[in-house]
């Protein structure tokens, strides 16, 4: 015989209603947990970003430090001094161009160039390129004036010829106490950033 429900049997509540009631009861408890988790992961992300930035700055400063003494060291090279003493000597200019190109390739500098005391470029590592610095005058640049005044010239900005960002270091070339020229090394920061991003991706 079929069974009939007893008088005290309760009707079964739909499952979705029970779940909804449970969710409403748990919501006040879950919200603080969600806030704590959100704050934790935000702090972790900020910490990672700070560490990444610190590493990038250290890498950039290390790169620049390798180049800042080059102008002073190279300013004493006989091939460079010769072209300043005899700017009309084509062979001297050719030798200086070849030397600057070789050193630039060995050190990774974007370009190296030698100016006379008026700011005219007599030799450059990019002498054979269409955007060569040869015969261009950069006396208006702050690094040139700093070098002529006896300081290490430093400047960050866009190249007027290449339109590329770079960091410039410059030092005077002297004959005794007299400044006869200025030697400049430009570092390509775009290239440095690309290398850093590649290295960072490899770490990850």
Contact map, one row per residue, 1 for C-alpha under 8 A:
111000000000000000000000000000000000000000000000000000000000000000000000000000000000000000000000000000000000000000000000000000000000000000000000000000000000000000000000000000000000000000000000000000000000
111100000000000000000000000000000000000000000000000000000000000000000000000000000000000000000000000000000000000000000000000000000000000000000000000000000000000000000000000000000000000000000000000000000000
111110000000000000000000000000000000000000000000000000000000000000000000000000000000000000000000000000000000000000000000000000000000000000000000000000000000000000000000000000000000000000000000000000000000
011111000000000000000000000000000000000000000000000000000000000000000000000000000000000000000000000000000000000000000000000000000000000000000000000000000000000000000000000000000000000000000000000000000000
001111101000000000000000000000000000000000000000000000000000000000000000000000000000000000000000000000000000000000000000000000000000000000000000000000000000000000000000000000000000000000000000000000000000
000111111000000000000000000000000000000000000000000000000000000000000000000000000000000000000000000000000000000000000000000000000000000000000000000000000000000000000000000000000000000000000000000000000000
000011111000000000000000000000000000000000000000000000000000000000000000000000000000000000000000000000000000000000000000000000000000000000000000000000000000000000000000000000000000000000000000000000000000
000001111100000000000000000000000000000000000000000000000000000000000000000000000000000000000000000000000000000000000000000000000000000000000000000000000000000000000000000000000000000000000000000000000000
000011111110000000000000000000000000000000000000000000000000000000000000000000000000000000000000000000000000000000000000000000000000000000000000000000000000000000000000000000000000000000000000000000000000
000000011111000000000000000000000000000000000000000000000000000000000000000000000000000000000000000000000000000000000000000000000000000000000000000000000000000000000000000000000000000000000000000000000000
000000001111100000000000000000000000000000000000000000000000000000000000000000000000000000000000000000000000000000000000000000000000000000000000000000000000000000000000000000000000000000000000000000000000
000000000111110000000000000000000000000000000000000000000000000000000000000000000000000000000000000000000000000000000000000000000000000000000000000000000000000000000000000000000000000000000000000000000000
000000000011111011000000000000000000000000000000000000000000000000000000000000000000000000000000000000000000000000000000000000000000000000000000000000000000000000000000000000000000000000000000000000000000
000000000001111111000000000000000000000000000000000000000000000000000000000000000000000000000000000000000000000000000000000000000000000000000000000000000000000000000000000000000000000000000000000000000000
000000000000111111100000000000000000000000000000000000000000000000000000000000000000000000000000000000000000000000000000000000000000000000000000000000000000000000000000000000000000000000000000000000000000
000000000000011111110000000000000000000000000000000000000000000000000000000000000000000000000000000000000000000000000000000000000000000000000000000000000000000000000000000000000000000000000000000000000000
000000000000111111111000000000000000000000000000000000000000000000000000000000000000000000000000000000000000000000000000000000000000000000000000000000000000000000000000000000000000000000000000000000000000
000000000000111111111100000000000000000000000000000000000000000000000000000000000000000000000000000000000000000000000000000000000000000000000000000000000000000000000000000000000000000000000000000000000000
000000000000001111111110000000000000000000000000000000000000000000000000000000000000000000000000000000000000000000000000000000000000000000000000000000000000000000000000000000000000000000000000000000000000
000000000000000111111111000000000000000000000000000000000000000000000000000000000000000000000000000000000000000000000000000000000000000000000000000000000000000000000000000000000000000000000000000000000000
000000000000000011111111100000000000000000000000000000000000000000000000000000000000000000000000000000000000000000000000000000000000000000000000000000000000000000000000000000000000000000000000000000000000
000000000000000001111111110000000000000000000000000000000000000000000000000000000000000000000000000000000000000000000000000000000000000000000000000000000000000000000000000000000000000000000000000000000000
000000000000000000111111111000000000000000000000000000000000000000000000000000000000000000000000000000000000000000000000000000000000000000000000000000000000000000000000000000000000000000000000000000000000
000000000000000000011111111100000000000000000000000000000000000000000000000000000000000000000000000000000000000000000000000000000000000000000000000000000000000000000000000000000000000000000000000000000000
000000000000000000001111111110000000000000000000000000000000000000000000000000000000000000000000000000000000000000000000000000000000000000000000000000000000000000000000000000000000000000000000000000000000
000000000000000000000111111111000000000000000000000000000000000000000000000000000000000000000000000000000000000000000000000000000000000000000000000000000000000000000000000000000000000000000000000000000000
000000000000000000000011111111100000000000000000000000000000000000000000000000000000000000000000000000000000000000000000000000000000000000000000000000000000000000000000000000000000000000000000000000000000
000000000000000000000001111111110000000000000000000000000000000000000000000000000000000000000000000000000000000000000000000000000000000000000000000000000000000000000000000000000000000000000000000000000000
000000000000000000000000111111111000000000000000000000000000000000000000000000000000000000000000000000000000000000000000000000000000000000000000000000000000000000000000000000000000000000000000000000000000
000000000000000000000000011111111100000000000000000000000000000000000000000000000000000000000000000000000000000000000000000000000000000000000000000000000000000000000000000000000000000000000000000000000000
000000000000000000000000001111111110000000000000000000000000000000000000000000000000000000000000000000000000000000000000000000000000000000000000000000000000000000000000000000000000000000000000000000000000
000000000000000000000000000111111111000000000000000000000000000000000000000000000000000000000000000000000000000000000000000000000000000000000000000000000000000000000000000000000000000000000000000000000000
000000000000000000000000000011111111100000000000000000000000000000000000000000000000000000000000000000000000000000000000000000000000000000000000000000000000000000000000000000000000000000000000000000000000
000000000000000000000000000001111111110000000000000000000000000000000000000000000000000000000000000000000000000000000000000000000000000000000000000000000000000000000000000000000000000000000000000000000000
000000000000000000000000000000111111111000000000000000000000000000000000000000000000000000000000000000000000000000000000000000000000000000000000000000000000000000000000000000000000000000000000000000000000
000000000000000000000000000000011111111100000000000000000000000000000000000000000000000000000000000000000000000000000000000000000000000000000000000000000000000000000000000000000000000000000000000000000000
000000000000000000000000000000001111111110000000000000000000000000000000000000000000000000000000000000000000000000000000000000000000000000000000000000000000000000000000000000000000000000000000000000000000
000000000000000000000000000000000111111111000000000000000000000000000000000000000000000000000000000000000000000000000000000000000000000000000000000000000000000000000000000000000000000000000000000000000000
000000000000000000000000000000000011111111100000000000000000000000000000000000000000000000000000000000000000000000000000000000000000000000000000000000000000000000000000000000000000000000000000000000000000
000000000000000000000000000000000001111111110000000000000000000000000000000000000000000000000000000000000000000000000000000000000000000000000000000000000000000000000000000000000000000000000000000000000000
000000000000000000000000000000000000111111111000000000000000000000000000000000000000000000000000000000000000000000000000000000000000000000000000000000000000000000000000000000000000000000000000000000000000
000000000000000000000000000000000000011111111100000000000000000000000000000000000000000000000000000000000000000000000000000000000000000000000000000000000000000000000000000000000000000000000000000000000000
000000000000000000000000000000000000001111111110000000000000000000000000000000000000000000000000000000000000000000000000000000000000000000000000000000000000000000000000000000000000000000000000000000000000
000000000000000000000000000000000000000111111111000000000000000000000000000000000000000000000000000000000000000000000000000000000000000000000000000000000000000000000000000000000000000000000000000000000000
000000000000000000000000000000000000000011111111100000000000000000000000000000000000000000000000000000000000000000000000000000000000000000000000000000000000000000000000000000000000000000000000000000000000
000000000000000000000000000000000000000001111111110000000000000000000000000000000000000000000000000000000000000000000000000000000000000000000000000000000000000000000000000000000000000000000000000000000000
000000000000000000000000000000000000000000111111111000000000000000000000000000000000000000000000000000000000000000000000000000000000000000000000000000000000000000000000000000000000000000000000000000000000
000000000000000000000000000000000000000000011111111100000000000000000000000000000000000000000000000000000000000000000000000000000000000000000000000000000000000000000000000000000000000000000000000000000000
000000000000000000000000000000000000000000001111111110000000000000000000000000000000000000000000000000000000000000000000000000000000000000000000000000000000000000000000000000000000000000000000000000000000
000000000000000000000000000000000000000000000111111111000000000000000000000000000000000000000000000000000000000000000000000000000000000000000000000000000000000000000000000000000000000000000000000000000000
000000000000000000000000000000000000000000000011111111100000000000000000000000000000000000000000000000000000000000000000000000000000000000000000000000000000000000000000000000000000000000000000000000000000
000000000000000000000000000000000000000000000001111111110000000000000000000000000000000000000000000000000000000000000000000000000000000000000000000000000000000000000000000000000000000000000000000000000000
000000000000000000000000000000000000000000000000111111111000000000000000000000000000000000000000000000000000000000000000000000000000000000000000000000000000000000000000000000000000000000000000000000000000
000000000000000000000000000000000000000000000000011111111100000000000000000000000000000000000000000000000000000000000000000000000000000000000000000000000000000000000000000000000000000000000000000000000000
000000000000000000000000000000000000000000000000001111111110000000000000000000000000000000000000000000000000000000000000000000000000000000000000000000000000000000000000000000000000000000000000000000000000
000000000000000000000000000000000000000000000000000111111111000000000000000000000000000000000000000000000000000000000000000000000000000000000000000000000000000000000000000000000000000000000000000100000000
000000000000000000000000000000000000000000000000000011111111100000000000000000000000000000000000000000000000000000000000000000000000000000000000000000000000000000000000000000000000000000000000000000000000
000000000000000000000000000000000000000000000000000001111111110000000000000000000000000000000000000000000000000000000000000000000000000000000000000000000000000000000000000000000000000000000000000000000000
000000000000000000000000000000000000000000000000000000111111111000000000000000000000000000000000000000000000000000000000000000000000000000000000000000000000000000000000000000000000000000000000000100000000
000000000000000000000000000000000000000000000000000000011111111100000000000000000000000000000000000000000000000000000000000000000000000000000000000000000000000000000000000000000000000000000001000000000000
000000000000000000000000000000000000000000000000000000001111111110000000000000000000000000000000000000000000000000000000000000000000000000000000000000000000000000000000000000000000000000000000000000000000
000000000000000000000000000000000000000000000000000000000111111111000000000000000000000000000000000000000000000000000000000000000000000000000000000000000000000000000000000000000000000000000000000000000000
000000000000000000000000000000000000000000000000000000000011111111100000000000000000000000000000000000000000000000000000000000000000000000000000000000000000000000000000000000000000000000000001000000000000
000000000000000000000000000000000000000000000000000000000001111111110000000000000000000000000000000000000000000000000000000000000000000000000000000000000000000000000010000000000000000000100000000000000000
000000000000000000000000000000000000000000000000000000000000111111111000000000000000000000000000000000000000000000000000000000000000000000000000000000000000000000000000000000000000000000000000000000000000
000000000000000000000000000000000000000000000000000000000000011111111100000000000000000000000000000000000000000000000000000000000000000000000000000000000000000000000000000000000000000000000000000000000000
000000000000000000000000000000000000000000000000000000000000001111111110000000000000000000000000000000000000100000000000000000000000000000000000000000000000000000000000100000000000000010100000000000000000
000000000000000000000000000000000000000000000000000000000000000111111110000000000000000000000000000000000000000000000000000000000000000000000000000000000000000000000000100000000000000000000000000000000000
000000000000000000000000000000000000000000000000000000000000000011111111100000000000000000000000000000000000000000000000000000000000000000000000000000000000000000000000000000000000000000000000000000000000
000000000000000000000000000000000000000000000000000000000000000001111111110000000000000000000000000000000000000000000000000000000000000000000000000000000000000000000000000000000000000010000000000000000000
000000000000000000000000000000000000000000000000000000000000000000111111111000000000000000000000000000000000000000000000000000000000000000000000000000000000000000000000111000000000001110000000000000000000
000000000000000000000000000000000000000000000000000000000000000000001111111100000000000000000000000000000000000000000000000000000000000000000000000000000000000000000000011110000000001000000000000000000000
000000000000000000000000000000000000000000000000000000000000000000001111111100000000000000000000000000000000000000000000000000000000000000000000000000000000000000000000000000000000000000000000000000000000
000000000000000000000000000000000000000000000000000000000000000000000111111110000000000000000000000000000000000000000000000000000000000000000000000000000000000000000000000000000000001000000000000000000000
000000000000000000000000000000000000000000000000000000000000000000000011111110011000000000000000000000000000000000000000000000000000000000000000000000000000000000000000001110000000011000000000000000000000
000000000000000000000000000000000000000000000000000000000000000000000001111111011000000000000000000000000000000000000000000000000000000000000000000000000000000000000000000010000000000000000000000000000000
000000000000000000000000000000000000000000000000000000000000000000000000011111111000000000000000000000000000000000000000000000000000000000000000000000000000000000000000000000000000000000000000000000000000
000000000000000000000000000000000000000000000000000000000000000000000000000111111100000000000000000000000000000000000000000000000000000000000000000000000000000000000000000000000000000000000000000000000000
000000000000000000000000000000000000000000000000000000000000000000000000000011111110000000010011001000000000000000000000000000000000000000000000000000000000000000000000000000000000000000000000000000000000
000000000000000000000000000000000000000000000000000000000000000000000000001111111111000000000001000000000000000001000000000000000000000000000000000000000000000000000000000000000000000000000000000000000000
000000000000000000000000000000000000000000000000000000000000000000000000001111111111100000000000000000000000000000000000000000000000000000000000000000000000000000000000000010000000000000000000000000000000
000000000000000000000000000000000000000000000000000000000000000000000000000001111111111000010000000000000000000000000000000000000000000000000000000000000000000000000000000000000000000000000000000000000000
000000000000000000000000000000000000000000000000000000000000000000000000000000111111111110011001000000000000000000000000011000000000000000000000000000000000000000000000000000000000000000000000000000000000
000000000000000000000000000000000000000000000000000000000000000000000000000000011111111000000000000000000000000000010000010000000000000000000000000000000000000000000000000000000001100000000000000000000000
000000000000000000000000000000000000000000000000000000000000000000000000000000001111111000000000000000000000000000000000000000000000000000000000000000000000000000000000000000000000000000000000000000000000
000000000000000000000000000000000000000000000000000000000000000000000000000000000111111110010000000000000000000000000000000000000000000000000000000000000000000000000000000000000000000000000000000000000000
000000000000000000000000000000000000000000000000000000000000000000000000000000000111111111011000000000000000000000000000010000000000000000000000000000000000000000000000000000000000000000000000000000000000
000000000000000000000000000000000000000000000000000000000000000000000000000000000010011111000000000000000000000000000000000000000000000000000000000000000000000000000000000000000000000000000000000000000000
000000000000000000000000000000000000000000000000000000000000000000000000000000000010011111111000000000000000000000000000000000000000000000000000000000000000000000000000000000000000000000000000000000000000
000000000000000000000000000000000000000000000000000000000000000000000000000000000000001111111100000000000000000000000000000000000000000000000000000000000000000000000000000000000000000000000000000000000000
000000000000000000000000000000000000000000000000000000000000000000000000000000000000000011111110000000000000000000000000000000000000000000000000000000000000000000000000000000000000000000000000000000000000
000000000000000000000000000000000000000000000000000000000000000000000000000000100110011011111111000000000000000000000000000000000000000000000000000000000000000000000000000000000000000000000000000000000000
000000000000000000000000000000000000000000000000000000000000000000000000000000000010001011111111100000000000000000000000011000000000000000000000000000000000000000000000000000000000000000000000000000000000
000000000000000000000000000000000000000000000000000000000000000000000000000000000000000001111111110000000000000000000000001000000000000000000000000000000000000000000000000000000000000000000000000000000000
000000000000000000000000000000000000000000000000000000000000000000000000000000100000000000111111111000000000000000000000000000000000000000000000000000000000000000000000000000000000000000000000000000000000
000000000000000000000000000000000000000000000000000000000000000000000000000000110010000000011111111100000000000000000000001100000000000000000000000000000000000000000000000000000000000000000000000000000000
000000000000000000000000000000000000000000000000000000000000000000000000000000000000000000001111111110000000000000000000001111100000000000000000000000000000000000000000000000000000000000000000000000000000
000000000000000000000000000000000000000000000000000000000000000000000000000000000000000000000111111111000000000000000000000010000000000000000000000000000000000000000000000000000000000000000000000000000000
000000000000000000000000000000000000000000000000000000000000000000000000000000100000000000000011111111100000000000000000000010000000000000000000000000000000000000000000000000000000000000000000000000000000
000000000000000000000000000000000000000000000000000000000000000000000000000000000000000000000001111111110000000110000000001110000000000000000000000000000000000000000000000000000000000000000000000000000000
000000000000000000000000000000000000000000000000000000000000000000000000000000000000000000000000111111111000001100000000000111000000000000000000000000000000000000000000000000000000000000000000000000000000
000000000000000000000000000000000000000000000000000000000000000000000000000000000000000000000000011111111100000000000000000010000000000000000000000000000000000000000000000000000000000000000000000000000000
000000000000000000000000000000000000000000000000000000000000000000000000000000000000000000000000001111111110000000000000000000000000000000000000000000000000000000000000000000000000000000000000000000000000
000000000000000000000000000000000000000000000000000000000000000000000000000000000000000000000000000111111111111100000000000010000000000000000000000000000000000000000000000000000000000000000000000000000000
000000000000000000000000000000000000000000000000000000000000000000000000000000000000000000000000000011111111100000000000000000000000000000000000000000000000000000000000000000000000000000000000000000000000
000000000000000000000000000000000000000000000000000000000000000000000000000000000000000000000000000001111111000000000000000000000000000000000000000000000000000000000000000000000000000000000000000000000000
000000000000000000000000000000000000000000000000000000000000000000000000000000000000000000000000000000111111100000000000000000000000000000000000000000000000000000000000000000000000000000000000000000000000
000000000000000000000000000000000000000000000000000000000000000000000000000000000000000000000000000000011111110000000000000000000000000000000000000000000000000000000000000000000000000000000000000000000000
000000000000000000000000000000000000000000000000000000000000000000100000000000000000000000000000000000011011111100000000000000000000000000000000000000000000000000000000000000000000000011110000000000000000
000000000000000000000000000000000000000000000000000000000000000000000000000000000000000000000000000000010001111100000000000000000000000000000000000000000000000000000000000000000000000011110000000000000000
000000000000000000000000000000000000000000000000000000000000000000000000000000000000000000000000000010010000111110000000000111000000000000000000000000000000000000000000000000000000000011100000000000000000
000000000000000000000000000000000000000000000000000000000000000000000000000000000000000000000000000110010000111111000000000111000000000000000000000000000000000000000000000000000000001111000000000000000000
000000000000000000000000000000000000000000000000000000000000000000000000000000000000000000000000000100000000001111100000111110000000100000000000000000000000000000000000000000000000001110000000000000000000
000000000000000000000000000000000000000000000000000000000000000000000000000000010000000000000000000000000000000111110000111100000000000000000000000000000000000000000000000000000000111100000000000000000000
000000000000000000000000000000000000000000000000000000000000000000000000000000000000000000000000000000000000000011111111111000000000000010000000000000000000000000000000000000000000111000000000000000000000
000000000000000000000000000000000000000000000000000000000000000000000000000000000001000000000000000000000000000001111111110000000000000000000000000000000000000000000000000000000001110000000000000000000000
000000000000000000000000000000000000000000000000000000000000000000000000000000000000000000000000000000000000000000111111000000000000000000000000000100000000000000000000000000000011110000000000000000000000
000000000000000000000000000000000000000000000000000000000000000000000000000000000000000000000000000000000000000000111111000000000000000010100000000000000000000000000000000000000000100000000000000000000000
000000000000000000000000000000000000000000000000000000000000000000000000000000000000000000000000000000000000000000111111100000000000000011100001000000000000000000000000000000000000110000000000000000000000
000000000000000000000000000000000000000000000000000000000000000000000000000000000000000000000000000000000000000000111111110000000000011111100000000000000000000000000000000000000000000000000000000000000000
000000000000000000000000000000000000000000000000000000000000000000000000000000000000000000000000000000000000000011110011111100000000111111000000000000000000000000000000000000000000000000000000000000000000
000000000000000000000000000000000000000000000000000000000000000000000000000000000011001000001000000000000000000011110001111100000000011000000000000000000000000000000000000000000000000000000000000000000000
000000000000000000000000000000000000000000000000000000000000000000000000000000000010000000001101100100000000000011100000111110100000110000000000000000000000000000000000000000000000000000000000000000000000
000000000000000000000000000000000000000000000000000000000000000000000000000000000000000000000001100110000000001111000000111111100001110000000000000000000000000000000000000000000000000000000000000000000000
000000000000000000000000000000000000000000000000000000000000000000000000000000000000000000000000111111010000001110000000001111100000000000000000000000000000000000000000000000000000000000000000000000000000
000000000000000000000000000000000000000000000000000000000000000000000000000000000000000000000000100010000000001100000000000111111011100000000000000000000000000000000000000000000000000000000000000000000000
000000000000000000000000000000000000000000000000000000000000000000000000000000000000000000000000100000000000000000000000001111111001110000000000000000000000000000000000000000000000000000000000000000000000
000000000000000000000000000000000000000000000000000000000000000000000000000000000000000000000000000000000000000000000000000001111101000000000000000000000000000000000000000000000000000000000000000000000000
000000000000000000000000000000000000000000000000000000000000000000000000000000000000000000000000000000000000000000000000000001111111000000000000000000000000000000000000000000000000000000000000000000000000
000000000000000000000000000000000000000000000000000000000000000000000000000000000000000000000000000000000000000000000000000000011111000000000000000000000000000000000000000000000000000000000000000000000000
000000000000000000000000000000000000000000000000000000000000000000000000000000000000000000000000000000000000000000000000000001001111100000000000000000000000000011000000000000000000000000000000000000000000
000000000000000000000000000000000000000000000000000000000000000000000000000000000000000000000000000000000000000000000000000101111111110000000000000000000000000000000000000000000000000000000000000000000000
000000000000000000000000000000000000000000000000000000000000000000000000000000000000000000000000000000000000000010000000101101100011111100000000000000000000000010000000000000000000000000000000000000000000
000000000000000000000000000000000000000000000000000000000000000000000000000000000000000000000000000000000000000000000001111100100001111100000000000000000000000000000000000000000000000000000000000000000000
000000000000000000000000000000000000000000000000000000000000000000000000000000000000000000000000000000000000000000000001110000000000111110000000000000000000000000000000000000000000000000000000000000000000
000000000000000000000000000000000000000000000000000000000000000000000000000000000000000000000000000000000000000000000001100000000000111111000000000000000000000000000000000000000000000000000000000000000000
000000000000000000000000000000000000000000000000000000000000000000000000000000000000000000000000000000000000000000100111100000000000001111110000000000000000000000000000000000000000000000000000000000000000
000000000000000000000000000000000000000000000000000000000000000000000000000000000000000000000000000000000000000000000011100000000000000111111001000000000000000000000000000000000000000000000000000000000000
000000000000000000000000000000000000000000000000000000000000000000000000000000000000000000000000000000000000000000000111000000000000000011111001100000000000000000000000000000000000000000000000000000000000
000000000000000000000000000000000000000000000000000000000000000000000000000000000000000000000000000000000000000000000000000000000000000011111101100000000000000000000000000000000000000000000000000000000000
000000000000000000000000000000000000000000000000000000000000000000000000000000000000000000000000000000000000000000000000000000000000000001111111100000000000000000000000000000000000000000000000000000000000
000000000000000000000000000000000000000000000000000000000000000000000000000000000000000000000000000000000000000000000000000000000000000000011111110000001110000000000000000000000000000000000000000000000000
000000000000000000000000000000000000000000000000000000000000000000000000000000000000000000000000000000000000000000000000000000000000000000001111111000011110000000000001110000000000000000000000000000000000
000000000000000000000000000000000000000000000000000000000000000000000000000000000000000000000000000000000000000000000010000000000000000001111111111100001000000000000000010000000000010000000000000000000000
000000000000000000000000000000000000000000000000000000000000000000000000000000000000000000000000000000000000000000000000000000000000000000111111111110001000000000000000000000000000000000000000000000000000
000000000000000000000000000000000000000000000000000000000000000000000000000000000000000000000000000000000000000000000000000000000000000000000111111111111100000000000000010000000000000000000000000000000000
000000000000000000000000000000000000000000000000000000000000000000000000000000000000000000000000000000000000000000000000000000000000000000000011111111111000000000000000011100000000010000000000000000000000
000000000000000000000000000000000000000000000000000000000000000000000000000000000000000000000000000000000000000000001000000000000000000000000001111111100000000000000000001100000010110000000000000000000000
000000000000000000000000000000000000000000000000000000000000000000000000000000000000000000000000000000000000000000000000000000000000000000000000111111100000000000000000000000000000000000000000000000000000
000000000000000000000000000000000000000000000000000000000000000000000000000000000000000000000000000000000000000000000000000000000000000000000000011111110000000000000000001100000000000000000000000000000000
000000000000000000000000000000000000000000000000000000000000000000000000000000000000000000000000000000000000000000000000000000000000000000000000011111111000000000000000001000000000000000000000000000000000
000000000000000000000000000000000000000000000000000000000000000000000000000000000000000000000000000000000000000000000000000000000000000000000010011001111100000000000000111100000000000000000000000000000000
000000000000000000000000000000000000000000000000000000000000000000000000000000000000000000000000000000000000000000000000000000000000000000000111111000111110000000000001111000000000000000000000000000000000
000000000000000000000000000000000000000000000000000000000000000000000000000000000000000000000000000000000000000000000000000000000000000000000110010000011111000000000011110000000000000000000000000000000000
000000000000000000000000000000000000000000000000000000000000000000000000000000000000000000000000000000000000000000000000000000000000000000000110000000001111100000000011100000000000000000000000000000000000
000000000000000000000000000000000000000000000000000000000000000000000000000000000000000000000000000000000000000000000000000000000000000000000000000000000111110000001111000000000000000000000000000000000000
000000000000000000000000000000000000000000000000000000000000000000000000000000000000000000000000000000000000000000000000000000000000000000000000000000000011111000001110000000000000000000000000000000000000
000000000000000000000000000000000000000000000000000000000000000000000000000000000000000000000000000000000000000000000000000000000000000000000000000000000001111101111100000000000000000000000000000000000000
000000000000000000000000000000000000000000000000000000000000000000000000000000000000000000000000000000000000000000000000000000000000000000000000000000000000111111111100000000000000000000000000000000000000
000000000000000000000000000000000000000000000000000000000000000000000000000000000000000000000000000000000000000000000000000000000000000000000000000000000000011111100000000000000000000000000000000000000000
000000000000000000000000000000000000000000000000000000000000000000000000000000000000000000000000000000000000000000000000000000000010100000000000000000000000001111100000000000000000000000000000000000000000
000000000000000000000000000000000000000000000000000000000000000000000000000000000000000000000000000000000000000000000000000000000010000000000000000000000000011111110000000000000000000000000000000000000000
000000000000000000000000000000000000000000000000000000000000000000000000000000000000000000000000000000000000000000000000000000000000000000000000000000000000011111111000000000000000000000000000000000000000
000000000000000000000000000000000000000000000000000000000000000000000000000000000000000000000000000000000000000000000000000000000000000000000000000000000000011001111100000000000000000000010100000000000000
000000000000000000000000000000000000000000000000000000000000000000000000000000000000000000000000000000000000000000000000000000000000000000000000000000000001111000111110000000000000000000011100000000000000
000000000000000000000000000000000000000000000000000000000000000000000000000000000000000000000000000000000000000000000000000000000000000000000000000000000001111000011111000000000000000001111100000000000000
000000000000000000000000000000000000000000000000000000000000000100000000000000000000000000000000000000000000000000000000000000000000000000000000000000000111100000001111100000000000000001111000000000000000
000000000000000000000000000000000000000000000000000000000000000000000000000000000000000000000000000000000000000000000000000000000000000000000010000000001111000000000111110000000000000111100000000000000000
000000000000000000000000000000000000000000000000000000000000000000110010000000000000000000000000000000000000000000000000000000000000000000000010000000011110000000000011111000000000000111000000000000000000
000000000000000000000000000000000000000000000000000000000000000000000011000000000000000000000000000000000000000000000000000000000000000000000011011000011100000000000001111100000000011110000000000000000000
000000000000000000000000000000000000000000000000000000000000000000000011001000000000000000000000000000000000000000000000000000000000000000000000001101111000000000000000111110000000011100000000000000000000
000000000000000000000000000000000000000000000000000000000000000000000001001000000000000000000000000000000000000000000000000000000000000000000000001101010000000000000000011111000011111000000000000000000000
000000000000000000000000000000000000000000000000000000000000000000000001001100001000000000000000000000000000000000000000000000000000000000000000000000000000000000000000001111100011111000000000000000000000
000000000000000000000000000000000000000000000000000000000000000000000000000000000000000000000000000000000000000000000000000000000000000000000000000000000000000000000000000111111111100000000000000000000000
000000000000000000000000000000000000000000000000000000000000000000000000000000000000000000000000000000000000000000000000000000000000000000000000000000000000000000000000000011111111000000000000000000000000
000000000000000000000000000000000000000000000000000000000000000000000000000000000000000000000000000000000000000000000000000000000000000000000000000000000000000000000000000001111110000000000000000000000000
000000000000000000000000000000000000000000000000000000000000000000000000000000000000000000000000000000000000000000000000000000000000000000000000000000000000000000000000000001111110000000000000000000000000
000000000000000000000000000000000000000000000000000000000000000000000000000000000000000000000000000000000000000000000000000000000000000000000000000000000000000000000000000001111111000000000000000000000000
000000000000000000000000000000000000000000000000000000000000000000000000000000000000000000000000000000000000000000001000000000000000000000000000000100000000000000000000000111111111110000000000000000000000
000000000000000000000000000000000000000000000000000000000000000000000000000000000001000000000000000000000000000000011000000000000000000000000000000000000000000000000000000111100111110000000000000000000000
000000000000000000000000000000000000000000000000000000000000000000000000000000000001000000000000000000000000000001111110000000000000000000000000000100000000000000000000000111000011111000000000000000000000
000000000000000000000000000000000000000000000000000000000000000000000000001000000000000000000000000000000000000001111010000000000000000000000001001100000000000000000000011110000011111100000000000000000000
000000000000000000000000000000000000000000000000000000000000000000000011011000000000000000000000000000000000000111100000000000000000000000000000000000000000000000000000011110000000111110000000000000000000
000000000000000000000000000000000000000000000000000000000000000000000010000000000000000000000000000000000000000111000000000000000000000000000000000000000000000000000001111000000000011111000000000000000000
000000000000000000000000000000000000000000000000000000000000000000100110000000000000000000000000000000000000111110000000000000000000000000000000000000000000000000000001110000000000001111100000000000000000
000000000000000000000000000000000000000000000000000000000000000000000000000000000000000000000000000000000000111100000000000000000000000000000000000000000000000000000111100000000000000111110000000000000000
000000000000000000000000000000000000000000000000000000000000000100100000000000000000000000000000000000000000111000000000000000000000000000000000000000000000000000000111000000000000000011111000000000000000
000000000000000000000000000000000000000000000000000000000000000000000000000000000000000000000000000000000000110000000000000000000000000000000000000000000000000000011110000000000000000001111111000000000000
000000000000000000000000000000000000000000000000000000000000000000000000000000000000000000000000000000000000000000000000000000000000000000000000000000000000000000001110000000000000000000111111100000000000
000000000000000000000000000000000000000000000000000000000000000000000000000000000000000000000000000000000000000000000000000000000000000000000000000000000000000000011100000000000000000000011111110000000000
000000000000000000000000000000000000000000000000000000000000000000000000000000000000000000000000000000000000000000000000000000000000000000000000000000000000000000000000000000000000000000011111111000000000
000000000000000000000000000000000000000000000000000000000001001000000000000000000000000000000000000000000000000000000000000000000000000000000000000000000000000000000000000000000000000000011111111100000000
000000000000000000000000000000000000000000000000000000000000000000000000000000000000000000000000000000000000000000000000000000000000000000000000000000000000000000000000000000000000000000001111111110000000
000000000000000000000000000000000000000000000000000000000000000000000000000000000000000000000000000000000000000000000000000000000000000000000000000000000000000000000000000000000000000000000111111111000000
000000000000000000000000000000000000000000000000000000000000000000000000000000000000000000000000000000000000000000000000000000000000000000000000000000000000000000000000000000000000000000000011111111100000
000000000000000000000000000000000000000000000000000000010010000000000000000000000000000000000000000000000000000000000000000000000000000000000000000000000000000000000000000000000000000000000001111111110000
000000000000000000000000000000000000000000000000000000000000000000000000000000000000000000000000000000000000000000000000000000000000000000000000000000000000000000000000000000000000000000000000111111111000
000000000000000000000000000000000000000000000000000000000000000000000000000000000000000000000000000000000000000000000000000000000000000000000000000000000000000000000000000000000000000000000000011111111100
000000000000000000000000000000000000000000000000000000000000000000000000000000000000000000000000000000000000000000000000000000000000000000000000000000000000000000000000000000000000000000000000001111111110
000000000000000000000000000000000000000000000000000000000000000000000000000000000000000000000000000000000000000000000000000000000000000000000000000000000000000000000000000000000000000000000000000111111111
000000000000000000000000000000000000000000000000000000000000000000000000000000000000000000000000000000000000000000000000000000000000000000000000000000000000000000000000000000000000000000000000000011111111
000000000000000000000000000000000000000000000000000000000000000000000000000000000000000000000000000000000000000000000000000000000000000000000000000000000000000000000000000000000000000000000000000001111111
000000000000000000000000000000000000000000000000000000000000000000000000000000000000000000000000000000000000000000000000000000000000000000000000000000000000000000000000000000000000000000000000000000111111
000000000000000000000000000000000000000000000000000000000000000000000000000000000000000000000000000000000000000000000000000000000000000000000000000000000000000000000000000000000000000000000000000000011111
